[in-house]
Amino acid sequence: MKTYVCITGGAGELGKSFAVECASRGWDLFLTDLSEERLKNFSKSLVNTYGVDVKHHACDLTDYGSRTELFKFISGMDARFGMLINIAGLDYEGLFADRTREQITAMLRLNMEANLDMTYSILRLRDPAQTFRVINVCSLAAFYPMPVKAMYASSKRFLYNFSMALREELRPLNATVTAVCPGGMPTTRECICAIDAQGFAGRVTAKNTGFVAINTINHSLAGHAVYIPGMLNKGLRFFGELIPQRAIARIISLRWSAAAKNNKITASQP
């Protein structure tokens, strides 16, 4: 029975970086994302390049029924898992009052509900012969109240707190949880525009997906609870603890208000 690494959002830019890093280490993969075609093409390239076994199944993780079908497919594989990397997520940038009910529901379901459902299901298929590792892609936004990104930052805070609590629960089961909290990443055209709109501050806090993937996996294997990519981002996290949350919210509001004048983004996926 083979042991796989499960990656959600496996056909996105960050998902691809994690998949390539895992495949380069000789680990077999199970990928899920929205697009069957993108999953199929990427899986073939991984097999041809690295010679690992790659399974995939398309799934709308915001939909309970679609997730149920995914779990049936996984159960039919007769496989075990040594790692789960929860990447799939959604970000709507802009005022909360300007969002639609559908957008609000989609973010809640993908950023929180889907993560918990995936973790619950894959945990039950972990390989008992090795340490089971969970990586949750949170965000530097998880540490701050962020006007213009109120829903996103709050959902990532939920995921961060869940990761820390679950880590302690799983300790007796020979399992670890690592929360990675990156700043901006140039994963899509929209994300690149958002980084550029913030000027110097946006560019110096951003990291490329390859850097984030390699170092996150290393920190996970070392059993670390939290990984913040980049020394500057670590410094922001430290000094952020010294400033009242209300003041941080005001500072961020002013910063994003200025950036928004040059930024027309409505949604992006990490």
TIROTI-752179 format. One record per residue: x, y, z of N, C-alpha, C, O, CB in turn. Coordinates in pm, whole numbers, plus 32768, in hexadecimal, padded with zeros to 4 digits. Each point is the difference from the previous one (the first is absolute). Glycine has a CB too. Example, Ala and Ser with C-alpha at 12.3 -4.5 7.8 and 13.67 -1.06 7.14 Angstrom:
! TIROTI-752179
85277DC7830C7FA780778000805A8078800080687FFE80427EDB7F8D803B 809A80DE7F3B8052807780067FB3806D80498033806F801180437F527F18 
END
This chain:
! TIROTI-752179
80547F8980007FAC807780008059807D80008055801180577EF27F728024 80A280D47F22805380767FF37FD5806F80607F8D8008802A809A7FBC7EE9 803A8090810E7FE6807580548010807E7FAC806480117FBA7FED7F758115 7F4A80D27F377FFC80767FAC8005808080537FE5800180787F997F7E7EDF 80A480EC80647FEF808880347F86803A7FB97FFB80047F858100801B80AB 7EA4800F801D7F87803C7FC8800F80987FFD8022803D80657F527F017FF0 807180FE7F37800B80917FF07F7E80377FC77FD87FD97F9281228015804C 7EC5806A806B7F8B80457FC9802F807E7FB78068803980227F017F6D8097 804A80847EE3803080707FAE807C7FD87FB2805780537FE67F4B804F80BF 80667EDE7F37807A7FC97FC58021802F7F75806F7FEA7FD17F677F5780B9 7FCA81007F31801B80317F79801980977FFD801880387F957F5C7F0F8013 808780FA80CC8020808E800980958015800A804C7FA0800B7ED9808A8062 810680527F8E8090801B7FFF80457FD3807F806A7FC27FFA7F6980FF7F72 7FF37F5B8106803D7FD4807E7FF77F68800B805F7FBF802C7F67811C8042 7FC87EEC7F6B7FF07F6F800380667FBA7FA880377F9980277ED880878006 810B80187F5F80637FC67FA6808B8003803E804C7FA07FF47F2A80A77F49 80AB802781068084800A803F80117F98806D806A7FC2800C7F9981327FC1 7F957EF8808480077F98806680087F767FC1804C7FAB802F7F3380E8806D 80347F567EFA80007F7D7FBF80897FE17FC480327F91800E7EDA80897FC1 812F80487FF080857FEC7FC480677FE2806D80537FA77FF07F7180F47F53 80367FAE812B805E7FE8806C7FEF7F74803A80627FBB801B7F9E813A8019 7F837EE17FE17FE77F7A8034802E7F957F9E803F7F9E80277EFE80BB805B 80A37FBB7EFE80277F9D7F9B80977FF67FF480367F937FEB7EF7809C7F99 81188042808A80927FFF7FF7803F7FB2807380737FD57FF77F8581087F94 7FBC7F1280E0802F7FB080737FD67F6E7FF3801B7FAF80597FDA811E8037 7FC97F127F027FD97F767FE77F7D7FD780407FE57F88800D810880487FE2 7EC18090803A7F837FE180437F8E7FF37F9A7FF480537FA6805C80268128 7F5F7F207F417F8A7FEF7FAB7F958065802A7FF680258075803F7EE57F6B 7F7A81217FBE7FA5807180167F707FDF7FDE7FE37FB17FA780DA80E6802B 7EE97FA980797F7480067FDC7FD880937FFC800B804780647FC37ED58004 800381117F227FE0808D7FEC7F6B80127FE87FC07FAE7FBE812580797FE4 7EE5804480957F7680257FE17FF780967FE88048804F803E7F637EF1804D 7FFD80E57F1A7FE9808C7FDC7F7F80037FAF7FC17F997FEB813980A18014 7EDF803B7FD57F83800D7FB580077FC47F747FA27FBF7FD38030810F80AF 809E7F467F39800A7FDE7F72803B7F757FEA80727FE680257FA7810C7FAA 7F987EB57FF6802F7F7B7FDD807080067F9880637FB8800B7EB97FEC8029 80D480B27F698063800A7F968088802F803580687FC87FDD7EDF80677F81 80B7803880F6807E8032803780427F988059807A7FF17FFF7F2C80F97FF6 80097ECF805880377F978057803E7F907FAC806D7FD0801F7EE68066808F 80677FA37EE980317F937FAB808580257FBF805E7FB180027EB580087FD3 80F480BD7FF1807B802A7FBC80748010806180717FD77FE27F04809D7F74 80707FC7811E806B80148062802E7F7A803980787FEB80147F2B80F88024 80007EC37FE280247F7C8035805B7FB67FA080627FC380297EC580348053 80BA800F7F0380547FBE7F9B808D8039800080627FB67FF47ED280207F81 80D680AD80978085803E7FFF80517FD7807A807A7FED7FF67F2880D57F8A 801D7F2F80F180477FD5807980317F6F7FF380707FE080267F0380BE8062 80377F0D7F4080257F747FEC80767FF77FA080607FB7801A7EB280008011 80E780917F68806B7FFB7F9C808380398033806C7FCF7FDD7EE680437F73 80A68055810380798043802F80407FBA8077807A7FF280067F2780E47FA9 800C7EFD80AF80377FCD807E7FE97F6A8016803A7FC6805C7FA1811B8000 7FD37EE17F507FEB7F70800C7FB27FD4807A80077F8C802880C9805C7F60 7EE5807480B57FAF7FDC80747F727FDE7FD37FD8801E7F9080B580798105 7F297F2A7FC47F747FE17FE47FAC807A8025800B8033806F801B7ED37FBA 7F8781287F7A7FAC8075801A7F6F7FDE7FDF7FDF7FE37F8D80E380B98041 7EE97F6A80967F707FEF7FED7FBF8089800B8036805B803F7FCE7EB8801F 7F8680FB7F657FB98080800B7F6A7FEA7FF37FD27F9C7FC980F680DD7FD9 7EEF7FE880927F6E7FFD7FF47FCE808F800E801B804280647FD57ED17FFB 7FC7811C7F3C7FCB808980047F90800A80677FB17FA38011808C807D7EFD 7FBC805281367F9C801180697FE880948018805D805080047FE77ED78066 7F3C80FC7FA67FDC8086802F7FFA7FF980977F9D7FD180397FE080687EF2 80EB7FF38117800A7FF180917F9C8056804D7FEF7FED807881007FDF7F67 7ED080907FDD7F99804F80447F7C7FB3800A7FA5802A804780C880A77F66 7F897EBF800C7F837FB37FF9800B7F7F8051805B7FB07FEA7F7780B27F32 7FD27F8A814180037F8B80577FF57F7F7FAE80487FA080197F5180E880A1 800C7F777EE57FEE7F897FAD807C7FDF7FB080247F8B7FF47EEB80A88000 813280327FD580797FEA7FB380707FCB8059804D7FA97FD67F6F810D7F8D 804C7F7D811780657FCC805E7FE27F6F8024805C7FAF800F7FC78138804C 7F5E7EF87FB47FDA7F76801F802C7FA17F9280327F93801B7F0A80C18069 80B27FD57EFD802D7FAF7F9080977FF3800080367F967FE07F0380B47F9C 810C802280A880927FFB800A802C7F998067805B7FB17FE67FB181417FD7 7FB57F0E80B780277FA380697FE17F707FDA80497FA580287F8F810F8080 7FBD7F367F0C7FE27F797FCF806F7FD17FA1802B7F8D80057EDD80A08012 8123802F7F92806C7FDE7FA380807FDE804C80437F9D7FE17F5780FA7F72 80877FBA811080797FE8804F7FF97F7B804A80627FB680057FBC81408014 7F6F7EEC80207FEF7F80804880127F8A7FA280337F9880287F3180D88079 80717FA17EE3800E7F947F9E808E7FEB7FD0801C7F9B7FBF7EFF80967FFC 813F802B8063808B7FF27FD7804A7F97805380687FCE7FD67F9681217FE2 7FCC7EF180BC80427FA4805C808E8030801D80617FB57FF57F147F8C7FB4 8093813E807E8082803F80178006803A808D7F9B800880468079802D7EC5 80647FF1811C80168046807F804580847FE3803780157F947FD87F1080EB 7FED81357FE4803880867FEC80648021806F7FEC7FE180767F3F80687F18 81427FF68047806580298060800180958017803E8031805F80487F0E7F5B 7F35810C7FEE7FFE8091800C7F8480377FBA7FD77FCD7F988125803A8074 7ECB8062802E7F93804A7FC2802980937FF98026803C80657F2B7F207FF3 80A980DE7F318021808C7FED7F8380497FD17FD87FF47F8C811B7FD6803E 7ECF808180917F86804A7FE3802380897FC6802A805A804A7F5B7F2C806F 806B80897EC48024807D7FBD7F86804B7FCD7FFD807B800580DB7F1E7FBC 7EC4801F800E7F8D803E7FBF7FC4806D80587FE27FE980757FF07F427F12 801D814C80407FC9806F804C7FD1806E7FA280207FFF7F8980767FCB8137 7F1F80927F757FC3806A7FAF800B808580487FF18007807A7F717F547F1F 80B9810F801A800B8086803A7FB080617FAC801C80127F8980C87FBA80D5 7EBA80747FDE7FB9806F7FC08031808180407FF0801680787F447F5A7F55 810780E47FE18037807D80337F9D80717FEB7FCB80127F93811F7F9D803E 7EFD809C80997FA2806E7FF77FAB8008807D800D7FAD805A7FF0803D7EAD 7FAC807980FF7FAD801580757F9E7F8C80157FC77FCD7FA0804F812B803F 7FD87EE1809D7FA67F9280207F73801D7FCE7FBD7FA67FCD80CF802480FC 7F4680B27F467F7880257FD87FEB7FF67F6A7F8E7FFD7FD18068809A80F3 80777F647EEF7FF67FF77F6F7FFE7F6F7FCE7FED7FE97F89808680F2806A 7FA17EC6806680017F747FD87F717FCE7FEE7FA1803B803581397FA28045 7F177FB67F3D7F7F7FBF7FF17FF57F8E806580657FD380367F92806B7ED3 7F917F95810E7FEE7F8E805A80487F857FCA80377FB0804D7EEB80AC7FFE 80DD7F947F3180437F8E7FC2809780058017803E7F9980197F0C805D7F3A 80EF808080A58090800E801980227FE1809180637FBD801C7FAA80EF7F2E 7FA27F85811080177FE7808E7FFA7F6B801D80567FC980457F4A81177FF4 7FFA7EDE7F937FEF7F71801680727FB07FC480337FA3803E7ED7807D7FC4 812080067F84806C7FB87FBE80818007805180477F9C800D7F4F80957F16 808980458113807B800D804E7FFB7FAF808180617FBF80247FBF81237F7B 7F6F7F2380A57FF27FB3807B80107F6B7FE680437FB9804B7F2680F98010 80597F207F3A80037F717FE2808A7FD17FD5802A7F9380267EE7807C7F98 813580417FF580837FD57FCF806E80158067804F7FA580197F66808F7F00 805180428122806F8020805A7FF77FB8808680667FE780407FA880F47F52 7F787F0280987FF27FC180847FC17F767FF9803E7F9D80277FAE8146803A 7F997F167F6D7FB77F818001804B7F927FB3800E7F9180337F1E80F07FDE 81027F9E7F7780457F9C7FAF80807FD2804280217F897FFC7F7D80DD7F37 80AB7FF6810B807C7FDD80447FE77F9B807080487F9C800C801581467FBC 7F3D7F3980887FE27FA5806F7FD07F787FCD80257F9880377FA0812D8056 7FEA7F3C7F097FCD7F837FC980717FAD7FC580047F8680157F2180EA7FBB 81377FCF7FE880727FB87FC880587FC7806E80297F8C7FFA7FD181097F3E 80227FBC812D80557FD3806D7FC17F8B804980447F9E801F801781497FF9 7F257F2280047FB77F96804680077F7C7FB280187F97803A7F4E81158029 80867F5B7F1A7FF97F877FAE80897FC37FE580117F86800A7F2380D57F8D 812E7FF7804880867FCC7FE280437FCD807F804E7FA07FFB7FC680FF7F43 7FD07F9F8133803A7FD4807F7FDF7F6D801B80517FB780387F9D81338021 7F9B7EED7F7F7FD67F76801780427F9D7FA27FF47F8680137F3680D4803D 811B7FD97F4C80467FA97FA280978011800B804A7FDD7FA57EF280317FC0 80F28027810C808F80168011804B7F7B80097FC97F9B802B8007813F8049 80AC7F2A7F6480577F8B800780327FF2808F8049805780307FFD7FC27EDB 7F947F7C813B802A7FF2808D80957FE3801180348005806F7EE87FAA7FC1 812680337F62808E7FDD8008805B807B7FFF80797FF2800F7F527F387F81 7FFC814C805D805380787FFC7FB7807680417F877FFC801780E97FB07F17 7FDC80BC80EE7FC4807980367FA780427F97802B80187F8F809A8009810A 7EBF7FFA7F8C7FA280427FA5800E809680128001803380707F5E7F097F98 80AB810C7F878018809080067F94804C7FB47FDE7FDE7F8F81187FF88086 7ED78092802C7F9E80587FC2804180897FEF803D8036805D7EFF7F4B800A 80B780B77F21802B80897FE57F8580507FD97FBC7FDF7F9F812D7FD78017 7EF980B280957F9280597FE1803780867FD0804B804280477F227F4C8063 806E80997EDC802D80807FCB7FA6806D80397F8F80147FD280CA7F807F59 7FDB80B181397FB98070803C802E807F7FB8800180037F857FEB7F88815E 803880DA7F64802D807D7FC28036805A806D7FDB7FF380757F7C7FFA7ED0 8100806F8095802B8068805E7F878051802D8001803A806D80E37FD17F25 7EB47FF8801A7F85804780237FBA7FC480797FAD8043803E803B7FF87ED3 80397F4981127FC07FBF8071801E804680857FB77FEE806180577F3C7F22 805C8125807F8029803F807D7FC8808D80138017803F806780B67F3A7F8D 7EE980B87FA77FD3808C80077F6D800E7FD97FCE7FB47FAD811A8095801F 7ED2801880727F7C80267FCB801780567F848042806780077F527F9180E1 80367FDC7EA6802480407F827F8780377FB77FB97FB67FBC81097FB08033 7F24811B801F7F99803F7FAD801E7FE97F6B80757FFD7FD97F6380B280DB 7FC37F417EFC80077FE27F7280197F6B7FE67FE57FCD7F94806F811C8044 7FE17ED3808D80117F6F7FFA7FC77FC2808080387F9F8035809880797F39 7EC3801E80C27FCA7FD780827FDC7F6C800380217FBA805F7F8A812D7FC1 80117EEA7F797FD87F737FFC80797FA57FF3800C7F9D80477F1A80A57F52 81337FE1800B80757FAC7FE880587FF4807C80247F9180287FD580B47EE8 8029802C812C80577FFE80767FBF7FB2807280447FB58046801D81297F76 7F1D7F3380557FBA7FB8806C7FFD7F6B7FE6800F7FB0805D7F65811A7FCC 80787F0F7F597FFE7F717FE180897FC28015800A7F8D802B7F3E80997F2F 81218024808880877FCC801680247FFC8094804D7FAB802B7FF480AE7EF5 7F878004812F80147FFB80907FBE7F84803A80387FBD80577FD2813D7FB3 7F7E7EE87FC47FBC7F85802980577F877FE280117FA880557F1080C47F82 81167F8F7FB080527F8E7FD780807FF78052802D7F9380217F7480807EF9 8098806081078078800180537FE27FC9808C804A7FAA8031800D811B7F4E 7F3E7F6B80C07FDC7FD080857FDC7F6C7FFE80257FB5805B7F8A81307FDE 800A7EF17F607FDF7F737FF1807F7FAC7FF7800A7F96803D7F1E80A77F50 81387FF38026807E7FB67FEF804A7FEF808380327F93801E7FDE80C57EFA 7FF68013813980477FF8807E7FBA7FA1806380427FB58048800F81357F93 7F2B7F1A80257FB57FA7805A80097F6F7FD280167FA680517F4E81177FE4 808A7F2E7F4880067F787FCB808A7FC38015800C7F8780187F4680B57F3F 8114801680A080887FCF8015800E7FBB8087803D7F96800B801A81237F63 7F707F8480F980087FC480867FAA7F83800A80277F9F804280048144801E 7F617F1E7F607FAA7F8A800380427F877FBD7FEF7F8F802D7F4A81087FD1 81137F837F99803A7F937FB280877FD1803480377F9C7FD07F4F80BD7F6D 80AF7FEE812480847FDC8033800A7F6D802B80647FBF7FDF7FB5812E806D 7F837EDB7FFB80097F7280277FF47F9F7F8B801E7F8A800F7F8280B880CA 80367FF07EB27FEB7FA97F8C807780017FA17FF57FCF7F8F7F17805A8087 8164800F80158077800B7FAC7FE0804E7F82801C7FD57F9080397F5280CA 7F70814E7FBB7FDD80587F918021809080257FFA802580757F4F7F3E7F42 80DA80ED7FE68020808C80167FAD80587FA47FD07FD37F98811B7FEF80AE 7F0480BC7FE17FBB80637FAC8059807C7FF8802F803380667EEA7F757FDB 80FD80877F46804F80787FEA7FAB80677FB87FC77FE47F97810F7F958061 7F2380FF803F7FBA806E7FBF806780587FBB8058803880427EEC7FC4806B 80B280107ECF805A80597FB77FB680837FE87F8E80007FD280EC7F3D7FBF 7FC88131808F7FBF80847FFB8052805F7FA8804A805480337F557F8880B4 805380177E96804D80567FA57FC080887FED7F8A8014801F80C57F207F6D 8000812980427FC8807E7FD17FCB7FEB7F737FD27F927FE080CE80F680B1 7F667FDE7F1C7FCF7FF27F7780547F9F7FAF80797FF380167F3080F47FF7 80157ED47F9680467FA67FA47FCE801A7F737F87800D7FEC80967F4280CA 803C80B97EE97FD8801A7F757FC87F847FBC803E7FC87FA6807080E9804D 7EDB7F2480397FC57F857FCD7FA780177F867FF47FA77FAC80157FFF8139 7FBA80CE7F0F7FAA80207F8F801980907FD68044804B80467F0B7F0F8007 807B80CB7F3F800D808A7FD37FC4806080658037806B801A7FC37F487EF9 7F94802581277FBE8056806280568014807D8009806E80357F1A7F437F75 811C7FE180838057800A8076807980587FE5802B804C80567F897ED07FF1 808380D87F42807380537FDC7FD880947FFF804B8055802F80157EEE7F48 7F2A80DA80527FD0808A7FFE7FEB8034808E801D8074801D7F747F627F05 803B7FD481367FE98029808B8083801F804780098060804C7F297F147FB9 813580397FE180838018803B803B80847FCE80328050804E7FF27EB87FC3 7FD4810D7F6C8034807B7FC57FB7807B8031803C806A801380057F147F24 7F3B807580DF7FB08071802D802A803280897FE9807380237F5B7F357F57 80FB7FFE80D5802D80268086808A80407FFD8034802B80687F437F1C7FF6 80C580C07F2B808280407FF480707FB1803F80007F857FFE7F8A81518001 80D67F72803980787FC180397FDD7F9C806C803A7F9380058047813B7FC7 7F207F56808C7FDB7FA6806E7FCC7F7B7FCC801E7F9780387FAE81308056 7FE47F3D7F077FCA7F857FC8806C7FA97FC37FFD7F86800F7F2F80F17FC7 81337FC77FE680677FB37FBB80647FC18062802A7F8E7FEA7FBC810B7F52 803F7FAC812C80667FCA805A7FC87F95805E804D7FB28037802981297FBD 7F087F21801E7FC57F9880567FD47F857FB17FDE7F9A803C7FD8811A8060 804A7F547EE07FD67F907FAC80717F9B7FF08076802480017EEA80737F85 807A7EEA806B805F7F957FE57FC97FA97F8F7F877FF17FF280C9801080FF 800C7FC77EBF7FD17FAA7F937FD37F79803780297FD7806C8072809E7EF3 7F127F4680557FC17F86803180647F8E80157FEF7FAD805A7F4280987F2F 81377FB7802580647F9880128048800C808580167F9C80458007805D7EC5 8008808081198041801A80817FA57FD58073802D7FBE805E805281037F3C 7F027F65805E7FA07FDF806A7FEE7F69800B7FFF7FCA806F7F8C81107F6B 80687EE17FB67FE87F70800280757FB3803D7FED7FAD80587F83806D7EDF 81088002809980777FB7803080118012809780117F9F8049805D80807ED7 7F8D805C810D8019801B808D7F8E7FD2805980187FD78072807280EA7F49 7EFC7F4680147F8E7FD08050800C7F6B80197FED7FD380717F8280E17F30 80B17F007FF9800F7F6F801180727FE180617FF47FA680547FB380357EC3 80C6806E80DF806F7FEB805E7FD6801C808F80237FB5805B807E80877EF0 7F13802E80C97FD1802080877F9D7F9980327FFF7FDF8076802581147F5B 7F887EDA7FD57FA27F98802780487F81802B7FDD7FC480667F7B809C7EFC 810C7F788051804D7F888022804B80108083801A7F9F80477FFD80307EC6 800B80AD81138043801C807F7F9D800980748028800D8073808A806B7F0F 7ECD7F8180607F9A800280687FDC808980337FC7800D806D808A7F197FD1 7FD081437F777FE58088802E7F6B80227FF57FBC7FD37FA4812B806F8016 7EE9800C80A57F73802480057FDC806E7F9C7F967FFB7FC280697FC3812E 805A80A47F017FE480747FAC807A80227FAB80717FFB802F7EEC805E807C 808A7FC87ED8806B80307FAA7FD2807E7FBA7F9B80007FB980BD7F158025 7FF2815980367FE6807F7FBD807480197F9F8070801C802B7F0D8042809D 806A7F977EB5806C80127F9F803480907FFC7FB3805F7FF27FE97EE97F87 80E880C78093803E80837FF38019804480857FA8800680557FEA800E7ED1 80E8802080EB80258041807E7FAD807E80177FDB801D8072810D7F887F76 7EFB80A67FAF7FB2807B80117F737FDE80327FCB8045805780BA802B7EF1 7F407F2880817F7B7FD7802D80017FD180917FA28018804A80257FAA7ECB 80A37FFA8112800E7FD7808C8008807C805A7FC78004806D80AF7F277F4C 7FD3813B8016800A807B804D7F7A8047800C7FE08036806A810B7FDF7F4A 7EC87FEC7FE07F7C803E80047FA77FB980647FB380408049806580047EC9 7FF27F3980F27FB17FB3806180298023808E7FAA8010805780407F357F02 809880C980C08031801F80877FD1808B802C7FCA800F806D80FE7F5F7F6C 7F4D80F57FD37FDC808980277F68801280037FCC80578047810B7FFB7F56 7EE37F5D80157F6F800680027FC67FDA80877F92802C802480707FA07EEC 80487FE2813B7FD47FD980858008807380637FBE7FFE8068808D7F1A7F67 8004814D801180168070805C7F9D80737FEA7FFA805D805080F67F647FB9 7EC580387F8C7FA4806D7FDB7F707FD580187FDB7F907FDD80C980C57F76 7F097FFF80E87F737FDD80177FBA7FDC7F7C801C803B7F987FE0805E8130 7FAB7F067F3F7FBB7FD07F887FB0806E7FBB7FF980037F857FFB7F1B80E4 7FD0813B7FE47FB4806D7FC38059805B7FAD7FD980307F967F867FC68129 811A80217F74805F80557FB7802E7FBA7F80800F803F7F97803C802A8141 7FCB7F147F3280297FB47F8A7F9480067F95801D80147F8A806D7F538106 7EF880887F9B7F9180057FA07FFB80877FB97FE680067F887F9A7F588107 809A810E7FBC7FFD80857FC4807380127F9E7FED80377F947FA68022813B 80E47F7A7F578075800C7FA97FEB7FB37F7E801D80327F9480767FE98136 7F3A7F6B7F447FE87FAD7F8A7F94803E7FA7800A7FFB7F8680387F3980FD 7F5881067FBC7F9680417FB3803780707FAA7FDB800D7F8B7F817FB88129 80FB808D7F85803B806F7FB680587FCC7F8E800080367F927FFB8058813E 80507F097F4D80597FC77F9B7FB07FC77F8A802280187F8C80867FB38128 7EF07FEA7F6A7FB17FC27F967FAD80657FB47FE67FF07F8980137F4080FD 7FDD81387FBE7FB480687FBA805480427F957FCF801F7F937FAB8009813B 81067FED7F51805A803B7F9E801D7F9F7F8F800480267F8B806280648129 7FAD7EF67F6F801F7F9B7F9B7F8A7FE77FA480117FE57F89808E7FB18115 7EE880747F9B7F877FE27FB27FED805E7F8B7FBD7FDC7F9F7FDC7FCC8130 80A080D07F377FF3805F7F9280417FCC7F817FD980267F92802380948113 80667EEE7F6A80467FC87F8D7FE27F6B7FEC80417FBD7FAF807380EC8076 7EE97F2580257FE77F7180007F6F7FE47FE87FAC802A804F81127FB3804B 7F207FDD7EFB7F767FE47FDB7FDC7F6D801A7F9F7FCE7FC6806E80E87F8D 803D7F0681007FEA7F7280157F817FE980517FE2804B805D81157F8E7F99 7EBF7FC27FE77F887FD9804C80107F7880417FC57FE780697FB180A07EFC 80D97F23806080107F7B803B80807FC07FCF8030801E7F937ED87FC8807C 81307FC2804480777FB67FDA80077F8180517FC47FF6806C80B480DD7F55 7FD17ECB800C80147F84804A80957FEB8015804F80167FA57EDE7F867FFA 80FB803A80DD808C7FE9801C80357F867FB780757FDE800D7F6C808D80D0 
END
